[in-house]
Amino acid sequence: LVSIGNICRSPIAEAVFRKLVTDEKLDHKWRTDSAAVSDWNVGRSPDSRALNCLRNHGIQTAHKARQITKEDFQTFDHILCMDESNLRDLNRKSNQVKDSKAKIELLGSYDPQKQLIIEDPYYGSEKDFETVYQQCLRCCKAFLEMPH
């Protein structure tokens, strides 16, 4: 699950997906992580508003921001991202990796409500973080229901 800085959207998506697979007792089948396209926030915890939003939904995360690596493209089956800019950057990076096997898609392409883009809430309000949470929840549920 990838976004530009790995402190708002992707850690929310990662935590939501991890909770879903744990609740469904599928955690042995999935390795879940999130990363950034950029190196801006490497080592930082998620934004406090992202943590508050998750906490309000009974979800904890200890994630620290990291940048996506060459190995991610070689080991993960799916790399899901938040917007077109992420998609472009990931496709470009993936083309430079030998043996890249990851299927790169917008997480929003799984949204039953057809909201393709998960907007960065960084400059927004608590309400925008809640919107991201709800989008991630819908998309992750739909993705999980697909045959893999």
One Martini backbone bead per residue (centre of mass of N, CA, C, O) as a GRO file, in nm:
protein
  148
    1LEU     BB    1   0.092   0.039   0.028
    2VAL     BB    2   0.091   0.355  -0.150
    3SER     BB    3   0.250   0.670  -0.099
    4ILE     BB    4   0.433   0.949  -0.082
    5GLY     BB    5   0.501   0.947   0.264
    6ASN     BB    6   0.378   0.731   0.477
    7ILE     BB    7   0.160   0.902   0.706
    8CYS     BB    8  -0.151   0.856   0.605
    9ARG     BB    9  -0.283   0.659   0.391
   10SER     BB   10  -0.112   0.389   0.394
   11PRO     BB   11  -0.130   0.328   0.704
   12ILE     BB   12  -0.433   0.302   0.702
   13ALA     BB   13  -0.457   0.075   0.495
   14GLU     BB   14  -0.278  -0.127   0.641
   15ALA     BB   15  -0.441  -0.143   0.909
   16VAL     BB   16  -0.708  -0.228   0.783
   17PHE     BB   17  -0.613  -0.485   0.638
   18ARG     BB   18  -0.497  -0.629   0.884
   19LYS     BB   19  -0.765  -0.643   1.039
   20LEU     BB   20  -0.927  -0.801   0.832
   21VAL     BB   21  -0.741  -1.057   0.819
   22THR     BB   22  -0.760  -1.116   1.119
   23ASP     BB   23  -1.072  -1.141   1.148
   24GLU     BB   24  -1.065  -1.371   0.905
   25LYS     BB   25  -0.816  -1.559   0.946
   26LEU     BB   26  -0.573  -1.457   0.704
   27ASP     BB   27  -0.276  -1.377   0.805
   28HIS     BB   28  -0.117  -1.629   0.679
   29LYS     BB   29  -0.170  -1.515   0.363
   30TRP     BB   30  -0.061  -1.221   0.454
   31ARG     BB   31   0.155  -0.952   0.355
   32THR     BB   32   0.176  -0.638   0.523
   33ASP     BB   33   0.242  -0.308   0.383
   34SER     BB   34   0.408   0.018   0.377
   35ALA     BB   35   0.489   0.296   0.149
   36ALA     BB   36   0.703   0.517  -0.024
   37VAL     BB   37   0.808   0.707  -0.287
   38SER     BB   38   0.945   0.880  -0.095
   39ASP     BB   39   1.201   1.016   0.157
   40TRP     BB   40   1.085   1.231   0.363
   41ASN     BB   41   0.965   1.019   0.625
   42VAL     BB   42   1.173   0.841   0.720
   43GLY     BB   43   1.092   0.695   1.044
   44ARG     BB   44   0.813   0.794   1.075
   45SER     BB   45   0.529   0.839   1.205
   46PRO     BB   46   0.227   0.874   1.183
   47ASP     BB   47   0.002   1.087   1.175
   48SER     BB   48  -0.189   1.185   1.437
   49ARG     BB   49  -0.460   1.180   1.276
   50ALA     BB   50  -0.433   0.887   1.184
   51LEU     BB   51  -0.416   0.760   1.465
   52ASN     BB   52  -0.686   0.870   1.571
   53CYS     BB   53  -0.865   0.742   1.360
   54LEU     BB   54  -0.791   0.450   1.423
   55ARG     BB   55  -0.861   0.456   1.725
   56ASN     BB   56  -1.169   0.517   1.676
   57HIS     BB   57  -1.161   0.205   1.534
   58GLY     BB   58  -0.966   0.008   1.704
   59ILE     BB   59  -0.670   0.084   1.580
   60GLN     BB   60  -0.336  -0.019   1.557
   61THR     BB   61   0.004   0.127   1.504
   62ALA     BB   62   0.380   0.087   1.438
   63HIS     BB   63   0.450   0.243   1.199
   64LYS     BB   64   0.720   0.321   0.974
   65ALA     BB   65   0.849   0.502   0.749
   66ARG     BB   66   0.906   0.404   0.403
   67GLN     BB   67   1.071   0.310   0.121
   68ILE     BB   68   1.054   0.181  -0.164
   69THR     BB   69   1.172  -0.121  -0.311
   70LYS     BB   70   1.292  -0.346  -0.525
   71GLU     BB   71   1.193  -0.596  -0.358
   72ASP     BB   72   0.892  -0.532  -0.359
   73PHE     BB   73   0.854  -0.601  -0.667
   74GLN     BB   74   0.961  -0.911  -0.618
   75THR     BB   75   0.757  -1.003  -0.361
   76PHE     BB   76   0.502  -0.865  -0.431
   77ASP     BB   77   0.188  -0.907  -0.582
   78HIS     BB   78   0.081  -0.629  -0.454
   79ILE     BB   79   0.040  -0.275  -0.550
   80LEU     BB   80  -0.123  -0.020  -0.373
   81CYS     BB   81  -0.258   0.298  -0.458
   82MET     BB   82  -0.390   0.641  -0.434
   83ASP     BB   83  -0.273   0.771  -0.711
   84GLU     BB   84  -0.153   0.872  -1.016
   85SER     BB   85   0.126   0.955  -0.923
   86ASN     BB   86   0.197   0.685  -0.790
   87LEU     BB   87   0.153   0.510  -1.040
   88ARG     BB   88   0.370   0.635  -1.216
   89ASP     BB   89   0.612   0.592  -1.024
   90LEU     BB   90   0.582   0.281  -0.998
   91ASN     BB   91   0.605   0.208  -1.295
   92ARG     BB   92   0.883   0.327  -1.332
   93LYS     BB   93   1.029   0.159  -1.115
   94SER     BB   94   0.946  -0.123  -1.218
   95ASN     BB   95   1.101  -0.095  -1.500
   96GLN     BB   96   1.391  -0.109  -1.328
   97VAL     BB   97   1.304  -0.405  -1.247
   98LYS     BB   98   1.403  -0.708  -1.213
   99ASP     BB   99   1.151  -0.928  -1.168
  100SER     BB  100   0.885  -0.797  -1.166
  101LYS     BB  101   0.554  -0.900  -1.006
  102ALA     BB  102   0.385  -0.668  -0.944
  103LYS     BB  103   0.066  -0.549  -0.909
  104ILE     BB  104  -0.034  -0.227  -1.022
  105GLU     BB  105  -0.271  -0.029  -0.829
  106LEU     BB  106  -0.557   0.117  -0.747
  107LEU     BB  107  -0.737   0.098  -0.470
  108GLY     BB  108  -0.996   0.252  -0.590
  109SER     BB  109  -1.072   0.022  -0.803
  110TYR     BB  110  -1.242  -0.130  -0.551
  111ASP     BB  111  -1.468   0.074  -0.527
  112PRO     BB  112  -1.810   0.060  -0.503
  113GLN     BB  113  -1.823   0.397  -0.523
  114LYS     BB  114  -1.605   0.498  -0.744
  115GLN     BB  115  -1.346   0.613  -0.581
  116LEU     BB  116  -1.041   0.624  -0.716
  117ILE     BB  117  -0.936   0.854  -0.529
  118ILE     BB  118  -0.705   0.904  -0.257
  119GLU     BB  119  -0.678   1.170  -0.080
  120ASP     BB  120  -0.474   1.387   0.068
  121PRO     BB  121  -0.514   1.493   0.420
  122TYR     BB  122  -0.284   1.678   0.533
  123TYR     BB  123  -0.443   1.973   0.463
  124GLY     BB  124  -0.672   1.888   0.638
  125SER     BB  125  -0.906   1.725   0.826
  126GLU     BB  126  -1.046   1.492   1.017
  127LYS     BB  127  -1.260   1.430   0.799
  128ASP     BB  128  -1.050   1.343   0.580
  129PHE     BB  129  -0.949   1.095   0.736
  130GLU     BB  130  -1.221   0.952   0.745
  131THR     BB  131  -1.252   0.924   0.441
  132VAL     BB  132  -1.005   0.749   0.401
  133TYR     BB  133  -1.093   0.520   0.581
  134GLN     BB  134  -1.355   0.446   0.428
  135GLN     BB  135  -1.220   0.385   0.161
  136CYS     BB  136  -1.024   0.167   0.261
  137LEU     BB  137  -1.237  -0.025   0.367
  138ARG     BB  138  -1.390  -0.078   0.105
  139CYS     BB  139  -1.144  -0.164  -0.072
  140CYS     BB  140  -1.027  -0.393   0.106
  141LYS     BB  141  -1.277  -0.568   0.108
  142ALA     BB  142  -1.300  -0.604  -0.199
  143PHE     BB  143  -1.018  -0.719  -0.246
  144LEU     BB  144  -1.053  -0.968  -0.052
  145GLU     BB  145  -1.303  -1.091  -0.224
  146MET     BB  146  -1.115  -1.159  -0.427
  147PRO     BB  147  -0.960  -1.366  -0.627
  148HIS     BB  148  -0.603  -1.497  -0.562
   0.00000   0.00000   0.00000
